[in-house]
Amino acid sequence: ATTAAMRLLSGASASRLPFLARARPRCVSRYSSASACRAASSSAAPVGDGGARKPWLFVGLGNPGKMYQRTRHNVGFEMIDAIAEAEGVSLSSMQFKAMVGKGRIGDVPIMLAKPQTFMNASGESVGQLVSYFKIPLNQVVVMYDDLDLPFAKLRLLPKGGHGGHNGMRSIINHLKQNRDFPRLRIGMSLCQSLFSFSNIVTIV
C-alpha cells in the first residue's frame, strides 16, 4: 500500500507492498507500533514520474445512510474519513457513484473514495473510477471489514480473492476478474461490540 495506508495502519506487515516516495512518515493508528512506523518509513523507495503521476486510489467499503453509520460493515468508510481528516482532504464531490476527495501526501497525488452504491454493488463505482482515471491496479487500495479476523487486527495483502465478502466480489467482477490489487482487511469479529471499532481509526 502507499505510505498513507501504512501511516494509519502500520500494525500490518510493512513488507507486503511497495511505498510511495517522499510522503511524510507519521503513524496515526492507535494500534501502530514504533518499530512498524520505522519500517514503513525506511522502506520508501523513489518512484520515477514517467510523465504525469497517476493518483493512488484508497477505497473504503460501506453502506450509505444514517441507519448504517457506526456498524461493523462501515469500518471502511470510517478509515477513509480518518485519512481525510489526517491529510486535510475534503470528500466533497460525487463522482461515479462515490463520495470522492483529492489531495496529496507529500508530492504524491491521492484519491479517497466511499462508494455510495451499497456494499454489494461497490464494484460499479470502483470499476468506473479505475477506468476513467486510468489508475494502475497496484495503486488501488481497498479497505473493508473482515469477520474472520479478531477485532482490530489488520491484514494488508498485495492481492487475493474476495474471501466471501460481497463488496470485494463485486469489485473483482467489475475489474474483469483481476484480483491483483492491494486490500486492507480490518478485523471485526462478532465477539466484540459493533460500536467499539472506532478505536481502530482514532487519530493519536
Contacts in CASP RR format, 6 or more apart in sequence:
PFRMAT RR
TARGET T0000
AUTHOR 0000-0000-0000
METHOD contacts of the structure
MODEL  1
ATTAAMRLLSGASASRLPFLARARPRCVSRYSSASACRAASSSAAPVGDG
GARKPWLFVGLGNPGKMYQRTRHNVGFEMIDAIAEAEGVSLSSMQFKAMV
GKGRIGDVPIMLAKPQTFMNASGESVGQLVSYFKIPLNQVVVMYDDLDLP
FAKLRLLPKGGHGGHNGMRSIINHLKQNRDFPRLRIGMSLCQSLFSFSNI
VTIV
1 9 0 8 1.000
1 16 0 8 1.000
1 17 0 8 1.000
1 19 0 8 1.000
1 141 0 8 1.000
1 156 0 8 1.000
1 182 0 8 1.000
1 184 0 8 1.000
2 19 0 8 1.000
2 20 0 8 1.000
2 23 0 8 1.000
2 56 0 8 1.000
2 58 0 8 1.000
2 105 0 8 1.000
2 108 0 8 1.000
2 110 0 8 1.000
2 139 0 8 1.000
2 141 0 8 1.000
3 19 0 8 1.000
3 20 0 8 1.000
3 23 0 8 1.000
3 24 0 8 1.000
3 25 0 8 1.000
3 40 0 8 1.000
3 41 0 8 1.000
3 44 0 8 1.000
3 105 0 8 1.000
3 108 0 8 1.000
4 20 0 8 1.000
4 23 0 8 1.000
4 56 0 8 1.000
4 58 0 8 1.000
4 83 0 8 1.000
4 87 0 8 1.000
4 105 0 8 1.000
4 110 0 8 1.000
5 58 0 8 1.000
5 141 0 8 1.000
5 143 0 8 1.000
5 156 0 8 1.000
5 182 0 8 1.000
5 184 0 8 1.000
6 12 0 8 1.000
6 14 0 8 1.000
6 19 0 8 1.000
6 36 0 8 1.000
6 40 0 8 1.000
6 156 0 8 1.000
7 23 0 8 1.000
7 25 0 8 1.000
7 26 0 8 1.000
7 27 0 8 1.000
7 28 0 8 1.000
7 29 0 8 1.000
7 37 0 8 1.000
7 40 0 8 1.000
7 86 0 8 1.000
8 27 0 8 1.000
8 28 0 8 1.000
8 29 0 8 1.000
8 79 0 8 1.000
8 82 0 8 1.000
8 83 0 8 1.000
8 86 0 8 1.000
8 201 0 8 1.000
9 29 0 8 1.000
9 32 0 8 1.000
9 79 0 8 1.000
9 154 0 8 1.000
9 156 0 8 1.000
9 184 0 8 1.000
10 27 0 8 1.000
10 29 0 8 1.000
10 32 0 8 1.000
10 33 0 8 1.000
10 36 0 8 1.000
10 37 0 8 1.000
10 39 0 8 1.000
10 40 0 8 1.000
11 29 0 8 1.000
11 31 0 8 1.000
11 32 0 8 1.000
11 33 0 8 1.000
11 36 0 8 1.000
11 154 0 8 1.000
12 36 0 8 1.000
12 154 0 8 1.000
12 155 0 8 1.000
12 156 0 8 1.000
12 184 0 8 1.000
13 156 0 8 1.000
14 36 0 8 1.000
14 39 0 8 1.000
14 40 0 8 1.000
14 43 0 8 1.000
15 39 0 8 1.000
15 43 0 8 1.000
16 156 0 8 1.000
16 157 0 8 1.000
16 158 0 8 1.000
17 156 0 8 1.000
17 158 0 8 1.000
17 182 0 8 1.000
18 43 0 8 1.000
18 45 0 8 1.000
18 138 0 8 1.000
19 40 0 8 1.000
19 43 0 8 1.000
19 44 0 8 1.000
19 45 0 8 1.000
20 44 0 8 1.000
20 47 0 8 1.000
20 56 0 8 1.000
20 105 0 8 1.000
20 108 0 8 1.000
21 44 0 8 1.000
21 45 0 8 1.000
21 46 0 8 1.000
21 47 0 8 1.000
21 108 0 8 1.000
22 44 0 8 1.000
22 106 0 8 1.000
22 107 0 8 1.000
22 108 0 8 1.000
23 44 0 8 1.000
23 105 0 8 1.000
23 106 0 8 1.000
23 108 0 8 1.000
24 105 0 8 1.000
24 106 0 8 1.000
25 37 0 8 1.000
25 40 0 8 1.000
25 41 0 8 1.000
25 44 0 8 1.000
26 37 0 8 1.000
27 34 0 8 1.000
27 36 0 8 1.000
27 37 0 8 1.000
27 40 0 8 1.000
28 82 0 8 1.000
28 86 0 8 1.000
28 203 0 8 1.000
28 204 0 8 1.000
29 154 0 8 1.000
29 200 0 8 1.000
29 201 0 8 1.000
29 204 0 8 1.000
30 199 0 8 1.000
30 200 0 8 1.000
30 201 0 8 1.000
30 202 0 8 1.000
30 204 0 8 1.000
31 152 0 8 1.000
31 154 0 8 1.000
31 200 0 8 1.000
47 53 0 8 1.000
53 108 0 8 1.000
53 109 0 8 1.000
54 109 0 8 1.000
54 133 0 8 1.000
54 134 0 8 1.000
54 135 0 8 1.000
54 136 0 8 1.000
54 139 0 8 1.000
55 102 0 8 1.000
55 109 0 8 1.000
55 110 0 8 1.000
55 111 0 8 1.000
55 133 0 8 1.000
55 135 0 8 1.000
55 139 0 8 1.000
56 108 0 8 1.000
56 109 0 8 1.000
56 110 0 8 1.000
56 111 0 8 1.000
56 135 0 8 1.000
56 139 0 8 1.000
56 140 0 8 1.000
56 141 0 8 1.000
57 110 0 8 1.000
57 111 0 8 1.000
57 113 0 8 1.000
57 129 0 8 1.000
57 130 0 8 1.000
57 133 0 8 1.000
57 135 0 8 1.000
57 139 0 8 1.000
57 140 0 8 1.000
57 141 0 8 1.000
58 80 0 8 1.000
58 83 0 8 1.000
58 110 0 8 1.000
58 111 0 8 1.000
58 112 0 8 1.000
58 113 0 8 1.000
58 141 0 8 1.000
58 143 0 8 1.000
59 80 0 8 1.000
59 98 0 8 1.000
59 113 0 8 1.000
59 114 0 8 1.000
59 115 0 8 1.000
59 122 0 8 1.000
59 126 0 8 1.000
59 129 0 8 1.000
59 140 0 8 1.000
59 141 0 8 1.000
59 142 0 8 1.000
59 143 0 8 1.000
59 171 0 8 1.000
60 76 0 8 1.000
60 77 0 8 1.000
60 79 0 8 1.000
60 80 0 8 1.000
60 113 0 8 1.000
60 114 0 8 1.000
60 115 0 8 1.000
60 142 0 8 1.000
60 143 0 8 1.000
60 144 0 8 1.000
61 73 0 8 1.000
61 76 0 8 1.000
61 77 0 8 1.000
61 115 0 8 1.000
61 119 0 8 1.000
61 122 0 8 1.000
61 142 0 8 1.000
61 143 0 8 1.000
61 144 0 8 1.000
61 145 0 8 1.000
61 167 0 8 1.000
61 168 0 8 1.000
62 68 0 8 1.000
62 73 0 8 1.000
62 74 0 8 1.000
62 76 0 8 1.000
62 77 0 8 1.000
62 114 0 8 1.000
62 115 0 8 1.000
62 118 0 8 1.000
62 119 0 8 1.000
62 122 0 8 1.000
62 144 0 8 1.000
63 71 0 8 1.000
63 73 0 8 1.000
63 74 0 8 1.000
63 118 0 8 1.000
63 119 0 8 1.000
64 114 0 8 1.000
64 116 0 8 1.000
64 118 0 8 1.000
68 74 0 8 1.000
70 78 0 8 1.000
70 194 0 8 1.000
70 195 0 8 1.000
70 198 0 8 1.000
71 194 0 8 1.000
72 145 0 8 1.000
72 147 0 8 1.000
72 188 0 8 1.000
72 190 0 8 1.000
72 194 0 8 1.000
72 197 0 8 1.000
73 119 0 8 1.000
73 145 0 8 1.000
74 145 0 8 1.000
75 143 0 8 1.000
75 144 0 8 1.000
75 145 0 8 1.000
75 186 0 8 1.000
75 187 0 8 1.000
75 188 0 8 1.000
75 197 0 8 1.000
75 200 0 8 1.000
75 201 0 8 1.000
76 114 0 8 1.000
76 143 0 8 1.000
76 144 0 8 1.000
76 145 0 8 1.000
76 186 0 8 1.000
77 114 0 8 1.000
78 197 0 8 1.000
78 198 0 8 1.000
78 200 0 8 1.000
78 201 0 8 1.000
79 143 0 8 1.000
79 184 0 8 1.000
79 186 0 8 1.000
79 200 0 8 1.000
79 201 0 8 1.000
80 91 0 8 1.000
80 112 0 8 1.000
80 113 0 8 1.000
80 114 0 8 1.000
80 143 0 8 1.000
81 91 0 8 1.000
81 201 0 8 1.000
82 201 0 8 1.000
82 203 0 8 1.000
83 89 0 8 1.000
83 112 0 8 1.000
84 90 0 8 1.000
84 91 0 8 1.000
84 101 0 8 1.000
84 112 0 8 1.000
85 203 0 8 1.000
86 203 0 8 1.000
87 103 0 8 1.000
87 105 0 8 1.000
87 110 0 8 1.000
88 103 0 8 1.000
89 101 0 8 1.000
89 102 0 8 1.000
89 103 0 8 1.000
89 110 0 8 1.000
89 112 0 8 1.000
90 101 0 8 1.000
91 99 0 8 1.000
91 100 0 8 1.000
91 101 0 8 1.000
91 112 0 8 1.000
91 114 0 8 1.000
92 101 0 8 1.000
93 99 0 8 1.000
93 100 0 8 1.000
93 101 0 8 1.000
94 100 0 8 1.000
94 116 0 8 1.000
95 129 0 8 1.000
96 125 0 8 1.000
96 127 0 8 1.000
96 128 0 8 1.000
96 129 0 8 1.000
96 132 0 8 1.000
97 115 0 8 1.000
97 116 0 8 1.000
97 117 0 8 1.000
97 124 0 8 1.000
97 125 0 8 1.000
97 128 0 8 1.000
98 113 0 8 1.000
98 114 0 8 1.000
98 115 0 8 1.000
98 116 0 8 1.000
98 117 0 8 1.000
98 125 0 8 1.000
98 126 0 8 1.000
98 129 0 8 1.000
99 113 0 8 1.000
99 114 0 8 1.000
99 116 0 8 1.000
100 111 0 8 1.000
100 112 0 8 1.000
100 113 0 8 1.000
100 129 0 8 1.000
101 111 0 8 1.000
101 112 0 8 1.000
101 113 0 8 1.000
102 109 0 8 1.000
102 110 0 8 1.000
102 111 0 8 1.000
102 112 0 8 1.000
103 109 0 8 1.000
103 110 0 8 1.000
103 111 0 8 1.000
104 110 0 8 1.000
111 129 0 8 1.000
111 133 0 8 1.000
111 135 0 8 1.000
113 125 0 8 1.000
113 126 0 8 1.000
113 129 0 8 1.000
115 121 0 8 1.000
115 122 0 8 1.000
115 123 0 8 1.000
115 124 0 8 1.000
115 125 0 8 1.000
115 126 0 8 1.000
116 125 0 8 1.000
117 123 0 8 1.000
117 124 0 8 1.000
117 125 0 8 1.000
119 166 0 8 1.000
119 167 0 8 1.000
120 166 0 8 1.000
120 167 0 8 1.000
120 170 0 8 1.000
121 167 0 8 1.000
121 170 0 8 1.000
122 167 0 8 1.000
122 168 0 8 1.000
122 170 0 8 1.000
122 171 0 8 1.000
123 167 0 8 1.000
123 170 0 8 1.000
123 171 0 8 1.000
123 173 0 8 1.000
123 174 0 8 1.000
123 175 0 8 1.000
124 170 0 8 1.000
124 174 0 8 1.000
126 140 0 8 1.000
126 142 0 8 1.000
126 171 0 8 1.000
126 174 0 8 1.000
126 175 0 8 1.000
127 171 0 8 1.000
127 174 0 8 1.000
127 175 0 8 1.000
129 135 0 8 1.000
130 137 0 8 1.000
130 140 0 8 1.000
130 175 0 8 1.000
137 175 0 8 1.000
137 178 0 8 1.000
137 180 0 8 1.000
137 181 0 8 1.000
138 158 0 8 1.000
138 180 0 8 1.000
138 181 0 8 1.000
138 182 0 8 1.000
140 181 0 8 1.000
140 182 0 8 1.000
141 181 0 8 1.000
141 182 0 8 1.000
141 183 0 8 1.000
141 184 0 8 1.000
142 168 0 8 1.000
142 171 0 8 1.000
142 181 0 8 1.000
142 182 0 8 1.000
142 183 0 8 1.000
142 184 0 8 1.000
143 183 0 8 1.000
143 184 0 8 1.000
143 186 0 8 1.000
144 165 0 8 1.000
144 167 0 8 1.000
144 168 0 8 1.000
144 183 0 8 1.000
144 184 0 8 1.000
144 185 0 8 1.000
144 186 0 8 1.000
145 165 0 8 1.000
145 185 0 8 1.000
145 186 0 8 1.000
145 187 0 8 1.000
145 188 0 8 1.000
146 155 0 8 1.000
146 165 0 8 1.000
146 185 0 8 1.000
146 186 0 8 1.000
146 187 0 8 1.000
146 188 0 8 1.000
147 187 0 8 1.000
147 188 0 8 1.000
147 189 0 8 1.000
147 190 0 8 1.000
148 187 0 8 1.000
148 189 0 8 1.000
149 155 0 8 1.000
149 185 0 8 1.000
149 186 0 8 1.000
149 187 0 8 1.000
149 188 0 8 1.000
149 189 0 8 1.000
150 187 0 8 1.000
150 189 0 8 1.000
151 187 0 8 1.000
151 188 0 8 1.000
151 189 0 8 1.000
151 191 0 8 1.000
151 192 0 8 1.000
151 196 0 8 1.000
151 197 0 8 1.000
152 186 0 8 1.000
152 187 0 8 1.000
152 192 0 8 1.000
152 197 0 8 1.000
152 199 0 8 1.000
152 200 0 8 1.000
153 187 0 8 1.000
154 184 0 8 1.000
154 185 0 8 1.000
154 186 0 8 1.000
154 187 0 8 1.000
154 200 0 8 1.000
155 184 0 8 1.000
155 185 0 8 1.000
155 187 0 8 1.000
156 182 0 8 1.000
156 183 0 8 1.000
156 184 0 8 1.000
156 185 0 8 1.000
157 182 0 8 1.000
157 183 0 8 1.000
157 184 0 8 1.000
157 185 0 8 1.000
158 180 0 8 1.000
158 182 0 8 1.000
159 179 0 8 1.000
159 180 0 8 1.000
159 181 0 8 1.000
159 182 0 8 1.000
159 183 0 8 1.000
160 179 0 8 1.000
160 180 0 8 1.000
160 183 0 8 1.000
161 168 0 8 1.000
161 172 0 8 1.000
161 179 0 8 1.000
162 168 0 8 1.000
162 169 0 8 1.000
162 171 0 8 1.000
162 172 0 8 1.000
163 169 0 8 1.000
168 183 0 8 1.000
172 178 0 8 1.000
172 179 0 8 1.000
175 181 0 8 1.000
186 197 0 8 1.000
186 200 0 8 1.000
188 197 0 8 1.000
END
